Amino acid sequence: MGGQSGSLGAVVSAPSCAANSACLWIYQHGAISWTPGSGAVATSGEIGDLWLANKDALGRPLAAQATVTDPNGNGLAQSFERGWIHAGPSGTYWSPTSVMTAYSARGWLRGALGWPSSDYACGGAGGQCIQWFDGGAITGPKSGPMSSLDDNLMAAYRSVGGENGSFGFPLAAVQSVTDPNGNGLA
């Protein structure tokens, strides 16, 4: 991939190989993973840089970076053992598998949520987590199922400080409310 002046840069560490024969070479701007079944898979550039900062959470790359062309914007995506990294119009962000499950159910980046627009973050009471997207957010407990929230409700939530405001992290998915005084969302 171009040697030291290529997209990966210089080698940072000697290859490490696991008992299952999976090997990983770390470079300045990414890595090359090799397994007997998949062969060599590289991660580099802005995705490689973000992976280096989050490699323990994401695990090794599973597939090559894919170019995505979409009405919601163009970019790159790459899958890892425990999540994905997307590099799109709003920046480069990683999403754990728990977020990806809810994100995929909503149409992935081609759905109403669009591209990720923030880092995945956890905090507050009960270990709640949230990740913002161009058209809403995905939220839920760190160790449980995640729910997606549409932009209409999330705009109001963000206007009062979002997860850093007085409301803190959302604790449940949006629910429809039917009431004699009017129907809505809560």
Secondary structure, 3 states (H helix, E strand, C coil): CCHHHCCCCCECCCCEECCCCCEEEEECCEEEEEECCCEEEEECHHHHHHHHHHHHHHCCECCCCEEECCCCCCEEEEEECCEEEEEECCEEEEEEHHHHHHHHHCCHHHCCCCCECCCCEEECHHHEEEEEECCEEEEEECCCCCEEEEHHHHHHHHHCCHHHCCCCCCCCCCCEECCCCCCEEC
